[in-house]
Amino acid sequence: MYSLEETLAITIKKGVAKVNKPLKAKLILGFIGGAMISLGYLAYIRVISSIAEQWGSFASLIGAAIFPIGLIVILLGGGELITGNMFVVATAWFDKKVSTKELSLNFLIITLANSVGALFVAYFFGHIVGLTATGDYLHETLRVASAKINVNFLQAFVSGIGCNWFVGLSVWLCYGTKDTVGKYLGIWFPVTTFVAIGFQHSVANMFIIAAAIFENGATWTEFILNFIPVYLGNIVGGAVMVGGLYYAVFKK
């Protein structure tokens, strides 16, 4: 393990590197990031759909244990995810290694690329292949999407904070661990926890709500009205609750 001060320095260095990547790399890696998170959520749906009603919260725990594969691939295999960048790039911004313009532009590019990846998986794998379009899988997709969109602005915002507090911690633990097994565990536990609780992740929501839209179970207006508060909450959770607090304590 690195010390917490060393982990902070690594995070700042990573944030600068994310900003300085070429546009082509940001777009490709952002697409991968959105697709991987969505495939993790697709696996969640496929695993629990037939047992959700009988097994209740235990089924959700099983699905939550599957979901982290997306972030594991992103952090260890290569990818850019806006919720992670909300923590990492913001931490570099706190250290004045990244300008406000660079931070804003990075957020915009990665968010757009993530959305393309999420919609790609929702349409081609969910709708065209039919993995979220039939039977129990459709029922669970519509149930989960409905739970996401049928909350008020404040609830979605606060839920977004809780989600990215855990996602930021998973990235923090990954950066702070030297061995691969430690990185797997550091990512897995926080992500599993936020999914089991039911906190809202803006990119994951892009996938599940879009999948419902493609089956006429939601609307694009509901998609946008959910995205805005969850995205803002994710910023607070990653940038403030992880990056800001740890920077305040461990930056010498």
TORVO-129513 format. One line per field, with one value per residue (C-alpha): residue number from 1; residue in three letters; z, y, x. Coordinates in steps of 0.02 Angstrom, whole numbers. Each point is the difference from the previous one (the first is absolute). Example, Ala and Ser with C-alpha at 12.3 -4.5 7.8 and 13.67 -1.06 7.14 Angstrom:
resi <- (1;2)
resn <- (ALA;SER)
c3 <- (390;-33)
c2 <- (-225;172)
c1 <- (615;69)
END
This chain:
resi <- (1;2;3;4;5;6;7;8;9;10;11;12;13;14;15;16;17;18;19;20;21;22;23;24;25;26;27;28;29;30;31;32;33;34;35;36;37;38;39;40;41;42;43;44;45;46;47;48;49;50;51;52;53;54;55;56;57;58;59;60;61;62;63;64;65;66;67;68;69;70;71;72;73;74;75;76;77;78;79;80;81;82;83;84;85;86;87;88;89;90;91;92;93;94;95;96;97;98;99;100;101;102;103;104;105;106;107;108;109;110;111;112;113;114;115;116;117;118;119;120;121;122;123;124;125;126;127;128;129;130;131;132;133;134;135;136;137;138;139;140;141;142;143;144;145;146;147;148;149;150;151;152;153;154;155;156;157;158;159;160;161;162;163;164;165;166;167;168;169;170;171;172;173;174;175;176;177;178;179;180;181;182;183;184;185;186;187;188;189;190;191;192;193;194;195;196;197;198;199;200;201;202;203;204;205;206;207;208;209;210;211;212;213;214;215;216;217;218;219;220;221;222;223;224;225;226;227;228;229;230;231;232;233;234;235;236;237;238;239;240;241;242;243;244;245;246;247;248;249;250;251;252)
resn <- (MET;TYR;SER;LEU;GLU;GLU;THR;LEU;ALA;ILE;THR;ILE;LYS;LYS;GLY;VAL;ALA;LYS;VAL;ASN;LYS;PRO;LEU;LYS;ALA;LYS;LEU;ILE;LEU;GLY;PHE;ILE;GLY;GLY;ALA;MET;ILE;SER;LEU;GLY;TYR;LEU;ALA;TYR;ILE;ARG;VAL;ILE;SER;SER;ILE;ALA;GLU;GLN;TRP;GLY;SER;PHE;ALA;SER;LEU;ILE;GLY;ALA;ALA;ILE;PHE;PRO;ILE;GLY;LEU;ILE;VAL;ILE;LEU;LEU;GLY;GLY;GLY;GLU;LEU;ILE;THR;GLY;ASN;MET;PHE;VAL;VAL;ALA;THR;ALA;TRP;PHE;ASP;LYS;LYS;VAL;SER;THR;LYS;GLU;LEU;SER;LEU;ASN;PHE;LEU;ILE;ILE;THR;LEU;ALA;ASN;SER;VAL;GLY;ALA;LEU;PHE;VAL;ALA;TYR;PHE;PHE;GLY;HIS;ILE;VAL;GLY;LEU;THR;ALA;THR;GLY;ASP;TYR;LEU;HIS;GLU;THR;LEU;ARG;VAL;ALA;SER;ALA;LYS;ILE;ASN;VAL;ASN;PHE;LEU;GLN;ALA;PHE;VAL;SER;GLY;ILE;GLY;CYS;ASN;TRP;PHE;VAL;GLY;LEU;SER;VAL;TRP;LEU;CYS;TYR;GLY;THR;LYS;ASP;THR;VAL;GLY;LYS;TYR;LEU;GLY;ILE;TRP;PHE;PRO;VAL;THR;THR;PHE;VAL;ALA;ILE;GLY;PHE;GLN;HIS;SER;VAL;ALA;ASN;MET;PHE;ILE;ILE;ALA;ALA;ALA;ILE;PHE;GLU;ASN;GLY;ALA;THR;TRP;THR;GLU;PHE;ILE;LEU;ASN;PHE;ILE;PRO;VAL;TYR;LEU;GLY;ASN;ILE;VAL;GLY;GLY;ALA;VAL;MET;VAL;GLY;GLY;LEU;TYR;TYR;ALA;VAL;PHE;LYS;LYS)
c3 <- (0;-32;141;-9;-43;-141;-60;-9;-103;-118;-18;-45;-128;-74;-11;-98;-116;-33;-52;-114;-99;-185;-48;-99;152;112;-119;-24;184;48;-115;80;174;-38;-83;141;137;-105;-29;187;24;-138;92;158;-91;-78;165;115;-113;30;189;43;69;94;73;31;64;-7;-188;-6;95;-126;-143;91;13;-190;-43;48;-150;-100;111;19;-189;-9;136;-39;-186;-59;-10;51;111;46;178;30;-84;113;140;-86;-112;136;120;-125;-16;189;-15;-140;-121;-110;-51;15;-189;-13;135;-82;-172;66;87;-159;-118;114;41;-185;-40;148;-60;-173;81;113;-139;-113;127;40;-183;-81;142;99;-140;-160;80;120;163;87;-115;48;148;173;-71;-70;162;104;-120;9;189;29;-122;81;172;-67;-84;128;131;23;-43;178;23;-165;43;173;-68;-129;140;89;-159;-48;178;-18;-180;47;146;-116;-114;152;66;-173;-16;177;-25;-84;-38;-121;125;116;-143;-40;181;18;-148;35;178;-16;-169;61;151;-97;-121;142;87;-161;-21;-174;-123;-146;-132;61;-4;-181;-41;102;-39;-185;-1;70;-129;-143;68;18;190;27;-93;-48;108;150;-51;4;159;88;-75;58;189;3;-98;117;150;-74;-16;184;52;-99;2;175;108;-62;-92;104;170;-30;-81;153;117;-94;-106;85)
c2 <- (0;179;125;112;147;-101;-52;182;42;-145;62;175;-70;-107;151;99;-149;-16;183;-13;-152;33;28;-162;-98;86;-40;-183;-31;94;-111;-153;69;28;-170;-94;76;-40;-179;-17;60;-116;-145;58;-7;-170;-76;56;14;-175;5;183;-21;-162;45;185;97;-153;-5;183;-44;-136;123;132;-123;-18;185;51;-93;159;110;-136;-5;190;23;-150;-25;180;115;171;18;169;-47;-51;158;104;-57;-16;154;106;-49;60;159;26;-11;130;-125;9;159;25;-1;-164;-79;58;-57;-170;-22;46;-113;-153;22;4;-149;-98;37;-71;-159;-18;29;-120;-142;42;0;-135;-125;42;37;-80;-158;2;-17;128;-15;-161;-90;21;103;131;2;29;131;99;-22;63;145;50;2;116;127;2;100;188;113;5;-187;-32;130;-71;-177;56;64;-168;-93;97;7;-189;5;130;-109;-150;101;66;-177;-62;137;-32;-186;-73;-179;-53;-100;150;108;-124;0;188;26;-141;36;186;-24;-152;101;149;-114;-104;159;64;163;80;3;118;-112;-159;93;50;-184;-63;146;-4;-188;36;137;-120;-115;146;-4;176;164;106;140;-115;-49;182;45;-145;31;181;-23;-167;73;151;-115;-108;155;40;-180;-20;173;56;-153;-93;117;155;-81;-107;145;107;-132;-78;138;66)
c1 <- (0;52;-18;-152;111;77;-172;-52;155;-39;-179;58;122;-138;-115;129;28;-187;-11;152;-57;-34;-182;-5;57;-128;-142;49;37;-159;-102;81;-38;-184;-16;87;-108;-153;55;24;-179;-61;81;-90;-167;34;56;-141;-152;-67;27;-31;-176;33;169;-28;150;112;-26;53;158;41;-25;102;144;-1;-11;180;72;-28;108;131;21;7;130;110;-30;-19;-149;-64;-154;-69;-43;181;61;-111;114;168;2;-82;139;130;-104;6;189;-1;78;-156;-92;-188;-13;96;-108;-163;54;54;-167;-95;99;0;-185;-46;111;-71;-176;39;68;-151;-127;96;-17;-181;-52;104;19;-156;-125;68;68;-147;94;-112;-151;-89;-76;72;144;-118;-100;156;67;-162;-11;177;-19;-165;81;136;-115;-142;94;5;147;69;-11;91;132;37;-1;128;111;-6;41;154;64;20;62;130;54;19;115;95;27;52;131;62;29;154;-54;-137;-102;-5;-61;-140;-58;18;-114;-122;-57;-47;-86;-97;-55;-69;-94;-73;-58;-79;94;-10;145;-22;82;-84;-165;34;0;-147;-117;46;-32;-174;-27;40;-138;-123;14;69;26;149;-70;6;177;57;-94;86;171;17;-21;93;146;10;-7;138;110;-24;29;161;76;-48;-32;155;118;-33;2;154;92;-38;71;146;72;155)
END
